[in-house]
Amino acid sequence: MANAVVSQSGGPTGVINASLVGVIEEAAKHKEIDRLYGGVHAVAGIVKEHFIDLKKLSLETLEKVAGSPSSALGSSRDKPDAAYCEKILNVFRKRDIRYFYYIGGNDSANTCYIVNNMAEKAGYDLRAFHVPKTVDNDLLVTDHCPGFGTAGKFVACALMGDDLDNRALPGIKIDVIMGRHAGFLTGAAALAKQRDDDGPHLIYIPERPVSMEKFLADVDAVYKKLGRCVIAVSEGMMADGHTTWAEKLVENAERDSHGNVQLSGTGALADFLAGQIKGKLKIKRIRADTFGYLQRSFAGLQSETDVVEARQCGRLAVQYSMKEDNGSVAMKRTGNGVNYGIEYFRTDLANVAEKTKSVPDEYINADGNGMTDAFIEYALPLVGELPATEYLGGYPTL
Amino acid sequence: MANAVVSQSGGPTGVINASLVGVIEEAAKHKEIDRLYGGVHAVAGIVKEHFIDLKKLSLETLEKVAGSPSSALGSSRDKPDAAYCEKILNVFRKRDIRYFYYIGGNDSANTCYIVNNMAEKAGYDLRAFHVPKTVDNDLLVTDHCPGFGTAGKFVACALMGDDLDNRALPGIKIDVIMGRHAGFLTGAAALAKQRDDDGPHLIYIPERPVSMEKFLADVDAVYKKLGRCVIAVSEGMMADGHTTWAEKLVENAERDSHGNVQLSGTGALADFLAGQIKGKLKIKRIRADTFGYLQRSFAGLQSETDVVEARQCGRLAVQYSMKEDNGSVAMKRTGNGVNYGIEYFRTDLANVAEKTKSVPDEYINADGNGMTDAFIEYALPLVGELPATEYLGGYPTL
């Protein structure tokens, strides 16, 4: 019998708390686990021994947590180096923590990996497990990541409404969506299309750099055809193979501890693109919205599939830790469409740590400005059922 | 027996289509109404005789329309003058249109009013009825406006998620919300507060101008106390009694046909406020989102109360038009909390046309940076049940 700790790291999602509750409810079933510590604010809290007692939570509280967006234990952007991980291990030793469950993206898998290796070398028996989480959907090995489906649902519902708004008051509309390197979430905008002429009419993701000339020519062509144009753009939209459009704009950019330029929480890219269209194409009505944090933390909006899978990933991390030394929980798709299903499995931490996945070529159209049917088939089951909408303006005239 | 026309004007909302369906289903019950024309793109479509046949729509289509955000018949920002209204009247004459249902805000009520007066002078028997609609909730006479509850629900859910996100990764968060002159929708952010230290911690609405010194002092005080601060700001936040902060910023601002500066669809105000805080308070992590069009047109998110009331307002416009010459549908509150209820009544077009309501003093706190309990009592029944959330980071440490 020993103690366990669970923490949540990186950017919040709409279902990272479902994974947390999965860990908590499964841990309660295993007598090997005595105390279950909740590490508040991820590794930053662990080294400060900021722990709460997760075995004391009522079932009612747990369900409320599972339905809440954002990280109920708080988060951190710290990227631990060897010295930092040594501190983590010292706290584990002091508190007899032998099970470490870390819910997060590839950086979190890497933290698990480093701490686990360190423990191994020191002869300290530790079971370190990573539970996948990211709205970016960019982890390797797994078919998809918990968090993506819920964020994708927000993006799809937003674009559905936004396209109807743009039909009512036609013009150009630009929506800037999260995604620094991977375009999966921006691609989810394509799920909003229910009719042939529905928007988004153009989608730009980081995997396909686009020059300003090409961008403006694309917009111009759609506008000339439909009299309006709805555009979904990744915050990480590239100007060329090296530089994002946002980086080209941002002087004295704030960089986080991972060396990344801040792309979310500013309307600069959206306003810049709107300005380019207004200046060069002489179109009058142009609006630009940046979805910002709403897309990752919006109360009351979850994908059912995403919730179920996120919770199961948490449960399985605990189950795997009873038999294996370390690993990351991953999913394999067993069927699509109405036969959608997944199998869960364990993969090595090294397979997930620090690496990222891009949107595969077969999901991006030849022109580099939209998604393919194969992408829709991939993403739709993760997002789940979407509202059906209607627009009457195109009906036969009387 | 004569024909009728219904149109939707101004900015779309999440339930303006419920009002449209209310008109359609009620019109079908009255043999006085032969054809029911849907005027596409409001007055702009009416003068071009762009009509569709609304009696041909199936019940299934009607329900889909009622659940869809934005204006299913399209909209227009045109503000008709006398010559324009003369054209409208000519089309009415030509098509034997004797019933005119116009769903919109105070400008739409005014259009109804002008066309109605013109018809009266010309001895043309016309029944002109206005159906209230606005996310701004700023119409006179009525207790509240269809459209506000649904937009308020979006804002509340967004702030709930955003506050949890800000707890997970603390810092300053600014959310810019629609509201050029009236602060009701920004005020709805206050509904997100479930715990004492929940955000939004500060709310700025157009009714209370705020200097930059006061704004920064408010933010500083909250940040020093909580280590974070979530701020809800109206796009029409005033610098003084005459000028908005957005107007102070925007050079060569686009103005719409009503002479208004464009405030939505740009991140400029949010980024400006973030820059002020960063520069003057030296706080590092500051994010700013502008909710933009998401708050008025988001698929799949409606307030149940709002939908029911919006539909009933549409029905009643038709019922009233069977007995009265003209008018606007209004609501009176008969009870609050669990006893929430309303009565509908007809009011004169002149009472609603061109006028706007501001947030009453008793709904604004003494400091001018937050809403009172009286406002919560007013707004909560309109928004309806909100998701319950949980955050664990403040639980007792172990």
Interface residues (C-beta under 8 A of the other chain):
Chain A: Q8 G11 P12 G14 R35 Y37 G38 V40 H41 H50 F51 I52 D53 L54 L57 T61 K64 V65 G67 S68 P69 S70 S71 A72 L73 G74 S75 S76 R77 A156 C157 A158 M160 G161 D162 L164 D165 R167 A168 L169 K173 A192 E254 S264 G265 T266 G267 A268 A270 D271 A274 K284 I286 R287 A288 D289 T290 F291 G292 Y293 L294 R296 S297 F298 A299 G300 L301 L386 P387 A388 T389 E390 Y391 L392 G393 Y395 P396 T397 L398
Chain B: Q8 G11 P12 G14 R35 Y37 G38 V40 H41 H50 F51 I52 D53 L54 L57 T61 K64 V65 G67 S68 P69 S70 S71 A72 L73 G74 S75 S76 R77 A156 C157 A158 M160 G161 D162 L164 D165 R167 A168 L169 K173 A192 E254 S264 G265 T266 G267 A268 A270 D271 A274 K284 I286 R287 A288 D289 T290 F291 G292 Y293 L294 R296 S297 F298 A299 G300 L301 L386 P387 A388 T389 E390 Y391 L392 G393 Y395 P396 T397 L398
